[in-house]
Protein backbone atom coordinates (compact mmCIF):
# COMPACT_ATOMS: atom_id res chain seq x y z
CA UNK A 1 0.00 0.00 0.00
CA UNK A 2 1.56 3.24 -1.12
CA UNK A 3 0.66 6.83 -0.45
CA UNK A 4 0.23 8.46 -3.86
CA UNK A 5 -1.22 11.63 -5.33
CA UNK A 6 -4.66 11.04 -6.88
CA UNK A 7 -6.49 13.44 -9.19
CA UNK A 8 -10.04 14.25 -8.01
CA UNK A 9 -12.78 16.57 -9.15
CA UNK A 10 -13.82 19.25 -6.65
CA UNK A 11 -16.66 20.85 -8.64
CA UNK A 12 -18.99 19.69 -11.39
CA UNK A 13 -20.74 21.79 -14.06
CA UNK A 14 -23.68 20.96 -16.28
CA UNK A 15 -23.18 21.77 -19.96
CA UNK A 16 -25.96 23.07 -22.24
CA UNK A 17 -26.28 19.63 -23.85
CA UNK A 18 -27.12 18.08 -20.41
CA UNK A 19 -23.72 16.46 -20.00
CA UNK A 20 -21.73 16.90 -16.81
CA UNK A 21 -18.06 17.81 -16.71
CA UNK A 22 -15.46 18.58 -14.09
CA UNK A 23 -14.69 22.26 -13.61
CA UNK A 24 -12.18 22.11 -10.72
CA UNK A 25 -9.49 19.45 -10.55
CA UNK A 26 -7.35 18.94 -7.47
CA UNK A 27 -4.63 16.52 -6.34
CA UNK A 28 -4.96 14.75 -2.98
CA UNK A 29 -2.85 12.14 -1.25
CA UNK A 30 -4.38 8.72 -0.76
CA UNK A 31 -3.56 5.06 -0.41
CA UNK A 32 -3.58 3.07 -3.64
CA UNK A 33 -4.44 -0.59 -3.16
CA UNK A 34 -3.22 -3.27 -5.57
CA UNK A 35 -5.89 -5.33 -7.39
CA UNK A 36 -5.10 -8.46 -5.35
CA UNK A 37 -6.18 -6.64 -2.17
CA UNK A 38 -9.85 -6.72 -3.24
CA UNK A 39 -10.74 -9.63 -0.95
CA UNK A 40 -9.20 -7.99 2.10
CA UNK A 41 -10.96 -4.71 1.27
CA UNK A 42 -14.36 -6.45 1.07
CA UNK A 43 -13.63 -8.11 4.41
CA UNK A 44 -12.77 -4.74 5.95
CA UNK A 45 -15.84 -2.96 4.55
CA UNK A 46 -18.35 -5.71 5.40
CA UNK A 47 -16.97 -6.26 8.89
CA UNK A 48 -15.77 -9.79 8.25
CA UNK A 49 -18.90 -11.51 9.61
CA UNK A 50 -20.75 -13.99 7.44
CA UNK A 51 -23.95 -15.32 9.06
CA UNK A 52 -23.99 -18.44 6.86
CA UNK A 53 -20.43 -19.41 7.85
CA UNK A 54 -21.25 -18.69 11.50
CA UNK A 55 -24.26 -21.02 11.31
CA UNK A 56 -22.19 -23.78 9.71
CA UNK A 57 -19.43 -23.41 12.32
CA UNK A 58 -21.85 -23.27 15.22
CA UNK A 59 -23.81 -26.32 14.10
CA UNK A 60 -20.55 -28.16 13.40
CA UNK A 61 -19.34 -27.43 16.93
CA UNK A 62 -22.63 -28.62 18.44
CA UNK A 63 -22.54 -31.76 16.30
CA UNK A 64 -19.00 -32.61 17.40
CA UNK A 65 -20.01 -32.08 21.04
CA UNK A 66 -22.99 -34.40 20.61
CA UNK A 67 -20.89 -37.07 18.88
CA UNK A 68 -18.19 -36.88 21.57
CA UNK A 69 -20.79 -37.05 24.34
CA UNK A 70 -22.51 -40.04 22.72
CA UNK A 71 -19.25 -41.91 22.21
CA UNK A 72 -18.31 -41.18 25.83
CA UNK A 73 -21.62 -42.62 27.06
CA UNK A 74 -21.18 -45.77 24.97
CA UNK A 75 -17.61 -46.28 26.20
CA UNK A 76 -18.75 -45.74 29.79
CA UNK A 77 -21.49 -48.37 29.43
CA UNK A 78 -19.08 -50.86 27.83
CA UNK A 79 -16.64 -50.40 30.73
CA UNK A 80 -19.45 -50.93 33.25
CA UNK A 81 -20.52 -54.14 31.48
CA UNK A 82 -16.93 -55.38 31.40
CA UNK A 83 -16.55 -54.88 35.20
CA UNK A 84 -19.83 -56.45 36.12
C-alpha positions in Angstrom: 0.0 0.0 0.0 1.6 3.2 -1.1 0.7 6.8 -0.4 0.2 8.5 -3.9 -1.2 11.6 -5.3 -4.7 11.0 -6.9 -6.5 13.4 -9.2 -10.0 14.2 -8.0 -12.8 16.6 -9.2 -13.8 19.2 -6.6 -16.7 20.9 -8.6 -19.0 19.7 -11.4 -20.7 21.8 -14.1 -23.7 21.0 -16.3 -23.2 21.8 -20.0 -26.0 23.1 -22.2 -26.3 19.6 -23.8 -27.1 18.1 -20.4 -23.7 16.5 -20.0 -21.7 16.9 -16.8 -18.1 17.8 -16.7 -15.5 18.6 -14.1 -14.7 22.3 -13.6 -12.2 22.1 -10.7 -9.5 19.4 -10.6 -7.3 18.9 -7.5 -4.6 16.5 -6.3 -5.0 14.8 -3.0 -2.8 12.1 -1.2 -4.4 8.7 -0.8 -3.6 5.1 -0.4 -3.6 3.1 -3.6 -4.4 -0.6 -3.2 -3.2 -3.3 -5.6 -5.9 -5.3 -7.4 -5.1 -8.5 -5.4 -6.2 -6.6 -2.2 -9.9 -6.7 -3.2 -10.7 -9.6 -1.0 -9.2 -8.0 2.1 -11.0 -4.7 1.3 -14.4 -6.5 1.1 -13.6 -8.1 4.4 -12.8 -4.7 5.9 -15.8 -3.0 4.5 -18.3 -5.7 5.4 -17.0 -6.3 8.9 -15.8 -9.8 8.2 -18.9 -11.5 9.6 -20.8 -14.0 7.4 -23.9 -15.3 9.1 -24.0 -18.4 6.9 -20.4 -19.4 7.9 -21.2 -18.7 11.5 -24.3 -21.0 11.3 -22.2 -23.8 9.7 -19.4 -23.4 12.3 -21.8 -23.3 15.2 -23.8 -26.3 14.1 -20.5 -28.2 13.4 -19.3 -27.4 16.9 -22.6 -28.6 18.4 -22.5 -31.8 16.3 -19.0 -32.6 17.4 -20.0 -32.1 21.0 -23.0 -34.4 20.6 -20.9 -37.1 18.9 -18.2 -36.9 21.6 -20.8 -37.0 24.3 -22.5 -40.0 22.7 -19.2 -41.9 22.2 -18.3 -41.2 25.8 -21.6 -42.6 27.1 -21.2 -45.8 25.0 -17.6 -46.3 26.2 -18.7 -45.7 29.8 -21.5 -48.4 29.4 -19.1 -50.9 27.8 -16.6 -50.4 30.7 -19.5 -50.9 33.3 -20.5 -54.1 31.5 -16.9 -55.4 31.4 -16.5 -54.9 35.2 -19.8 -56.4 36.1 
